[in-house]
Amino acid sequence: MSLMRISLKRLKIKHLLAIAIATFALVFLGFSRNNDSLAYSRDSQQQRETLLLAHAHGLEKAIIVDFVDMVIVPTYDRLVGQAAVMKTAIDRFVTNPTPQTLKSAQVAWLAARTPWEQSEAFAFGPAESLGYDGDLDDWPVNETDVAAILKSRDRFTLEYISNLQTTEKGFHTIEFLLFGTDNNKTVADFSRRERDLLKLLAEAFEATSRDLIASWVDGIDSNPPYREVLITAGDRNNPAYLTQKAALEEIVQGMIGCVDEVANEKIGVPLTDKTTDDLESRFSHSSLSDFKNNLQSVENAYLGGLPDTRRGMSLSDFIARTDARLDRQIKQELNAALEALEAIPDPIEPAIADAAALARLTTAQEAILQLFSTMEEKVLPLVRS
């Protein structure tokens, strides 16, 4: 059962009705007919300006609500579902270690990776403040410490896992144990201790993913649901977001941060060093998928929904209202960046020193940097204005 507890349809109808009423009132009150021609009166001009402001605030509110309910919550909901599948697959492998169960566990890890990487454009709120981001996805793995843990005589429990450093658990420690250092691990390579640790890491991962979505829709550890914090931006009793524009800026800054990290860190560092050492998902040879999903996350945030679901009001609507050309430019640059990533040989890890592969990686980085520049120099000022 989905963890979403919000009636998206009811919220959407409220937004559309509010905008429709404002638009109707604008037409009805904003003009007066004099001698069969339309003329502004001083009073009607003031009414028109008031209604335009209300319409703008209504759009901003709708964008914020739909961003949470059609982008954030569904993405985390998918993460929870895939985390459960991964836990089950790893349990089966631990109980019955065969090439088939190992492959199923690896496939499940990759499937769980997709919604997580598609959440990178909104890694603010509880993911940051409550430490879920680090617990789920800190990197690089501290391979020395993981090896020491395996060699120790420590008893593995969920409490033990919770006390590990973030570089000793989460996605990439699970990846390290499942795939080996170069996507070449076999069943015979696993020790009993590795399987035991793997089982508990997967269980802890699923629990953390559930806490993450709960922090948005229910509230956790005496914190209010972050959904309510974000959608009440501008309310008098909301110290986190003093205005609706502040919430919109948070969304834009999340997108900018994601694009910056992909271009300058996830791609930029390996491109400079020409080694796989700093590719985030190098153990499973799936770093290129991370890049693509990160850009998909930015696109989802900008368009107000996931590709296979109905989209809501979005930043695209906000930008298009003021500058339709800029809206088209952003969409074109997003497409160009995604297409450039598609042109890179997959997996990139074995080809990291290949001149042709590096050239395509450079082209992708340039396309992503162009998007970064547009978001930072044009979109952010527009949202702040």
C-alpha positions, -999 to 999 in steps of 0.1 A, spaced: 0 0 0 13 34 -8 24 56 21 9 87 5 -19 101 27 -27 132 9 -56 135 -15 -39 150 -45 -71 152 -64 -88 173 -38 -58 196 -35 -56 200 -72 -93 209 -75 -88 236 -48 -59 251 -67 -77 252 -100 -109 266 -84 -89 293 -67 -72 303 -99 -105 301 -119 -123 323 -94 -94 348 -94 -94 349 -132 -132 354 -134 -131 381 -108 -103 398 -127 -123 399 -159 -155 409 -142 -142 436 -119 -111 448 -137 -128 466 -166 -158 490 -170 -176 496 -203 -180 533 -213 -196 542 -246 -191 506 -259 -154 507 -252 -134 493 -223 -117 518 -201 -99 515 -168 -112 533 -138 -89 541 -109 -109 517 -86 -110 489 -111 -72 492 -117 -66 488 -80 -89 458 -79 -71 444 -109 -37 447 -92 -50 431 -60 -64 402 -79 -32 397 -100 -13 396 -68 -37 370 -53 -35 350 -85 3 350 -83 3 339 -47 -23 312 -57 1 299 -83 31 299 -60 11 280 -34 -1 255 -60 35 249 -72 47 243 -36 19 219 -28 22 200 -60 59 198 -58 56 179 -25 26 158 -34 36 149 -70 74 149 -69 88 145 -34 63 120 -17 59 97 -48 97 95 -53 103 86 -16 73 62 -18 90 44 -46 123 43 -27 105 26 2 90 0 -21 123 -7 -38 142 -8 -4 118 -35 7 124 -55 -25 161 -52 -19 159 -63 17 139 -94 6 163 -102 -22 193 -99 1 176 -121 27 171 -148 1 207 -146 -9 220 -147 26 198 -178 33 205 -195 0 237 -181 -16 236 -190 -53 245 -172 -85 208 -166 -91 200 -152 -57 231 -130 -58 221 -116 -92 186 -109 -79 201 -90 -49 223 -70 -72 194 -62 -96 173 -51 -65 201 -28 -54 202 -11 -88 164 -7 -88 165 9 -53 192 32 -65 169 48 -92 143 66 -70 170 76 -46 191 93 -73 159 109 -86 155 125 -52 188 144 -53 172 176 -65 153 180 -33 178 167 -7 168 194 18 145 192 48 147 160 69 171 143 44 196 169 55 186 180 90 178 145 104 208 129 87 189 105 64 210 115 34 242 105 51 228 72 65 215 62 31 241 74 7 274 87 21 304 80 -1 331 71 -7 329 39 14 356 36 41 368 2 27 395 0 54 370 3 82 345 -21 66 373 -47 63 381 -41 100 345 -46 110 343 -79 91 375 -91 107 364 -81 142 344 -103 166 318 -77 171 282 -91 172 261 -76 144 228 -62 155 206 -34 142 218 -12 171 254 -20 161 245 -9 125 229 24 138 262 33 155 284 28 125 298 58 106 278 68 76 307 57 54 303 22 68 266 16 59 240 26 34 239 22 -3 276 21 -10 286 -3 17 259 -26 5 271 -21 -30 307 -29 -20 297 -61 -3 273 -72 -31 294 -63 -62 330 -64 -50 355 -37 -60 350 -40 -98 316 -56 -104 331 -90 -103 321 -107 -70 310 -143 -71 291 -164 -45 324 -181 -36 339 -147 -26 314 -141 3 323 -150 38 296 -158 64 304 -125 82 298 -105 49 264 -121 44 255 -114 80 265 -78 78 248 -74 44 215 -87 58 214 -61 87 226 -33 64 197 -39 41 173 -41 71 186 -8 85 184 8 50 147 -1 46 139 13 81 157 46 73 139 49 40 106 45 59 116 71 84 125 95 56 90 94 40 74 95 74 93 127 82 75 143 53 40 130 57 36 122 94 64 139 113 90 120 133 109 125 165 85 152 176 91 171 144 61 183 124 55 167 90 79 186 67 51 186 41 32 210 63 63 231 69 69 236 32 33 241 20 26 267 47 54 289 35 45 326 41 21 319 70 26 341 100 36 312 123 61 296 99 97 306 108 113 282 83 99 299 52 88 335 58 74 338 23 62 316 -5 91 329 -26 115 315 0 100 281 -5 103 284 -43 139 295 -38 145 264 -17 133 242 -46 154 261 -71 185 259 -49 180 221 -46 180 218 -84 211 240 -87 229 220 -61 222 188 -78 233 200 -112 264 215 -97 274 182 -80 269 162 -111 289 185 -133 317 195 -110 321 165 -86 305 133 -99 317 139 -135 344 166 -130 367 149 -106 369 115 -125 372 134 -157 402 153 -144 419 122 -128 409 98 -155 404 70 -129 373 53 -115 384 61 -79 359 90 -75 330 76 -95 302 72 -70 288 38 -80 320 23 -93 316 -10 -75 285 -19 -95 295 0 -127 264 21 -125 277 57 -121 263 67 -155 229 57 -143 234 80 -113 241 109 -136 210 103 -157 188 99 -127 201 130 -111 193 150 -142 159 133 -143 154 145 -107 160 181 -118 136 177 -147 109 162 -124 113 191 -100 111 217 -128 80 201 -145 62 192 -113 58 155 -116 73 121 -125 75 111 -162 49 83 -158 24 103 -137 2 133 -139 20 165 -134 9 194 -113 16 231 -113 53 237 -115 83 260 -117 79 257 -154 45 274 -151 60 301 -129 88 309 -153 66 307 -184 42 332 -168 71 358 -169 94 346 -196 82 319 -220 115 320 -239 134 312 -207 111 283 -199 117 269 -234 155 274 -229 155 254 -197 136 225 -212 159 225 -242 190 225 -220 176 197 -198 170 176 -229 205 184 -243 221 173 -210 201 141 -209 209 133 -246 246 140 -240 246 115 -211 229 89 -233 257 92 -258 283 81 -232 292 44 -233 276 25 -205 291 15 -182 316 43 -181 339 26 -155 357 3 -180 361 32 -205 372 59 -181 407 62 -198 393 59 -233 397 91 -253 364 88 -271 345 81 -239 362 110 -222 353 133 -250 316 124 -247 318 127 -209 333 162 -214 305 171 -238 279 160 -212 296 180 -185 295 211 -207 258 206 -213 251 202 -176 272 233 -168 252 253 -193 220 243 -174 237 252 -141 246 286 -155 210 293 -167 195 281 -134 218 302 -113 219 334 -134 184 335 -148 160 313 -129 171 321 -93 169 359 -97 135 355 -113 122 335 -83 137 360 -59 122 390 -75 
